[in-house]
């Protein structure tokens, strides 16, 4: 826990890869993400549009919007200045998201949903960050050669995702003009609630990704149909710090 907390705090020393400077105020939360899988599909922006605030522009790459499904394990979750609390600082999570940009030009991520195995984290994130978290049963089984994922949302029949994922390429940092950089190097999230659009800044070192292969079983976790061959990447670990929500615009 000490090592994870120290890595999180040191992450702000590495900033050259960011598209814009760090916030001037202090971050308030640290966490570490492990056994990450990114699977992305091109999706027509018109299909996504009903599920996002009108104040956000859906960003495109190669002429298409992209939806990402990202299963991983959170460890070392803590408030700044504190160590992770055993028993509540680690859980599994799966995000469904897309790339967006606010009216002031800042690129970020919009989450359609976030499923997690910690009821406490779900309730806290819904209240503090206004994010659409859901309770879920979820397994992330990483044996060092492949990551097997199973996720089922509780209380909402049919919201399921499963697959087996393997790294097939050398781990590397993506160049700034690449599709991979566009999809993953995102340093804020957007949320809607309390009659406003909000933004929370985040920071982490540059992603070190390996190209991967995906064997997807169930795939009905997104709010719209997602099908076809997936663009897959795998990452071992990422240390992250997060800032509080700040209002962007009235809704």
C-alpha positions in Angstrom: 0.0 0.0 0.0 2.9 2.4 0.7 4.4 1.6 -2.6 1.2 2.2 -4.5 0.6 5.5 -2.7 4.1 6.7 -3.4 3.8 5.8 -7.1 0.5 7.7 -7.4 2.0 10.8 -5.8 5.0 10.7 -8.1 2.9 10.4 -11.2 2.6 14.2 -11.3 6.3 14.5 -11.9 5.8 13.1 -15.4 3.8 15.6 -17.5 5.4 15.9 -21.0 2.9 13.5 -22.6 -0.2 15.6 -21.5 -2.1 17.6 -24.1 -2.5 20.5 -21.6 -0.9 21.4 -18.2 -1.8 20.0 -14.8 -4.5 21.8 -12.8 -3.2 24.4 -10.4 -5.1 23.1 -7.4 -4.4 19.9 -5.5 -5.5 16.4 -6.5 -7.7 14.7 -3.8 -7.8 11.0 -4.7 -5.3 8.4 -5.7 -5.9 4.9 -7.2 -4.1 2.2 -9.2 -5.6 0.4 -12.1 -4.4 -3.2 -12.9 -5.0 -5.9 -15.5 -6.5 -3.4 -17.9 -8.1 -4.3 -21.2 -9.3 -1.7 -23.7 -11.6 -2.9 -26.5 -12.9 -0.3 -28.9 -15.4 -0.3 -31.8 -16.3 2.4 -34.4 -19.8 3.6 -33.9 -21.9 6.2 -35.8 -22.0 9.3 -33.7 -25.7 9.6 -34.4 -26.3 6.4 -32.5 -24.5 7.7 -29.4 -25.9 11.3 -29.5 -29.1 10.6 -27.4 -27.0 9.3 -24.6 -24.8 12.4 -24.1 -25.4 16.0 -23.0 -25.9 18.4 -25.9 -23.0 20.5 -24.5 -20.5 17.8 -25.4 -19.1 17.2 -28.9 -18.5 13.6 -29.8 -15.0 13.3 -31.1 -14.2 11.2 -34.1 -11.0 9.5 -35.5 -10.7 8.0 -38.9 -14.2 9.4 -39.7 -16.0 7.6 -36.8 -16.9 8.0 -33.2 -15.6 5.2 -30.9 -17.1 3.3 -28.0 -14.7 1.7 -25.5 -15.3 -1.1 -23.0 -12.6 -1.1 -20.3 -12.5 -3.8 -17.6 -9.8 -3.7 -14.9 -9.1 -4.0 -11.2 -8.8 -0.9 -9.0 -6.4 -1.2 -6.1 -4.9 1.4 -3.7 -7.9 3.6 -3.7 -7.3 6.4 -1.1 -7.8 10.0 -0.2 -4.8 12.2 -0.6 -2.7 12.1 2.6 -4.1 8.7 3.6 -3.2 5.1 2.9 -5.6 2.7 1.2 -8.0 1.1 3.7 -7.8 -2.7 3.6 -11.0 -4.3 2.5 -12.5 -1.3 0.7 -9.7 0.0 -1.5 -9.7 -2.8 -4.1 -12.5 -4.0 -6.4 -13.3 -4.8 -10.1 -14.7 -2.3 -12.5 -15.9 -2.1 -16.1 -16.4 1.2 -18.0 -18.3 1.9 -21.2 -17.2 5.3 -22.6 -16.5 7.5 -25.6 -14.3 10.4 -26.5 -15.8 13.9 -26.2 -14.8 17.6 -26.2 -16.4 20.5 -24.2 -17.2 23.8 -25.7 -13.9 25.3 -24.3 -12.0 22.7 -26.4 -10.8 20.4 -23.6 -10.9 16.7 -24.7 -12.1 14.1 -22.2 -14.2 11.0 -21.6 -17.9 10.5 -21.2 -19.0 7.4 -19.4 -22.2 5.7 -20.5 -21.9 3.4 -17.5 -19.5 2.1 -14.8 -20.1 -1.3 -13.2 -18.2 -2.1 -10.0 -18.1 -4.8 -7.3 -17.9 -2.4 -4.4 -21.3 -1.1 -3.2 -19.5 1.6 -1.2 -17.6 2.8 -4.2 -20.7 2.8 -6.4 -22.6 4.9 -3.9 -19.7 7.3 -3.2 -18.9 7.9 -6.9 -22.6 8.5 -7.7 -22.7 11.1 -5.0 -19.3 12.7 -5.3 -18.7 12.5 -9.1 -22.2 12.2 -10.4 -21.2 9.2 -12.5 -23.6 6.4 -13.6 -22.1 3.6 -11.5 -23.9 0.3 -11.0 -23.5 -2.6 -8.7 -22.2 -5.7 -10.5 -20.9 -9.2 -10.1 -17.5 -9.2 -11.9 -14.4 -11.4 -12.2 -11.1 -10.2 -13.6 -8.8 -13.3 -13.8 -5.2 -12.4 -14.9 -2.8 -15.3 -15.1 0.0 -13.3 -16.7 -0.8 -14.6 -20.2 -4.4 -13.7 -20.6 -7.1 -11.7 -18.9 -10.5 -13.4 -18.5 -13.5 -11.1 -17.7 -17.1 -11.7 -16.7 -19.4 -8.9 -15.7 -23.2 -8.9 -14.9 -25.0 -5.8 -13.7 -27.1 -6.4 -10.7 -30.8 -5.4 -10.9 -30.7 -4.9 -14.7 -31.2 -8.2 -16.5 -29.3 -8.5 -19.8 -26.5 -6.0 -19.1 -23.6 -8.5 -19.5 -20.0 -8.6 -20.8 -17.5 -11.4 -21.0 -14.3 -12.2 -22.9 -10.7 -13.5 -22.9 -8.0 -11.1 -23.9 -4.3 -11.6 -24.7 -1.4 -9.3 -25.4 0.1 -10.0 -28.8 2.5 -7.1 -29.4 5.3 -5.3 -27.6 4.3 -2.9 -24.9 4.9 0.8 -26.0 3.8 4.3 -25.6 1.6 5.5 -28.5 2.7 8.4 -30.7 0.5 11.5 -30.3 -1.0 11.3 -33.9 -2.1 7.6 -33.4 -5.5 6.2 -33.0 -4.4 4.6 -29.7 -3.3 8.0 -28.3 -6.7 9.5 -29.3 -8.6 6.8 -27.5 -6.7 6.4 -24.2 -4.7 9.6 -23.5 -7.6 11.5 -21.9 -7.1 13.6 -18.9 -10.5 14.6 -17.7 -14.0 13.1 -17.3 -17.3 14.7 -17.8 -20.5 14.2 -15.8 -24.0 15.7 -15.7 -26.1 16.4 -12.7 -27.5 19.1 -10.4 -28.5 21.1 -13.4 -24.9 21.5 -14.7 -22.2 19.8 -16.8 -19.1 19.0 -14.7 -15.5 18.1 -15.2 -13.0 16.2 -13.1 -9.3 16.4 -14.1 -7.2 13.3 -13.9 -3.5 12.5 -14.3 -1.4 9.5 -14.9 1.9 8.6 -16.7 1.6 7.9 -20.5 -0.1 4.6 -21.2 2.1 1.7 -22.1 -0.1 -0.5 -24.3 0.3 -3.8 -26.0 -1.8 -4.7 -29.0 -4.0 -7.6 -28.1 -6.5 -10.1 -29.4 -10.1 -10.4 -28.0 -12.4 -13.4 -27.8 -15.6 -11.8 -26.8 -18.5 -13.8 -25.5 -21.4 -11.7 -24.1 -21.5 -8.1 -25.2 -24.7 -6.3 -24.1 -23.4 -3.9 -21.4 -23.5 -0.8 -23.6 -26.8 1.1 -24.0 -26.7 0.6 -27.8 -25.7 -2.4 -30.0 -21.9 -3.0 -30.3 -20.6 -5.6 -32.7 -17.9 -6.5 -35.1 -14.2 -7.0 -34.7 -12.8 -5.2 -31.7 -9.6 -3.1 -31.5 -7.9 -4.5 -28.4 -5.1 -3.3 -26.2 -3.8 -4.6 -22.9 -2.0 -2.7 -20.1 -0.4 -4.0 -16.9 -0.8 -1.1 -14.5 -1.5 2.6 -14.3 -1.2 4.9 -11.3 -3.7 7.7 -11.2 -4.6 10.9 -9.3 -8.0 12.6 -9.5 -9.2 16.2 -8.9 -12.7 17.2 -7.6 -15.5 18.0 -9.9 -15.8 21.5 -11.1 -18.8 23.0 -13.1 -18.3 23.5 -16.8 -21.7 24.9 -17.9 -25.3 25.1 -16.7 -27.7 22.6 -18.3 
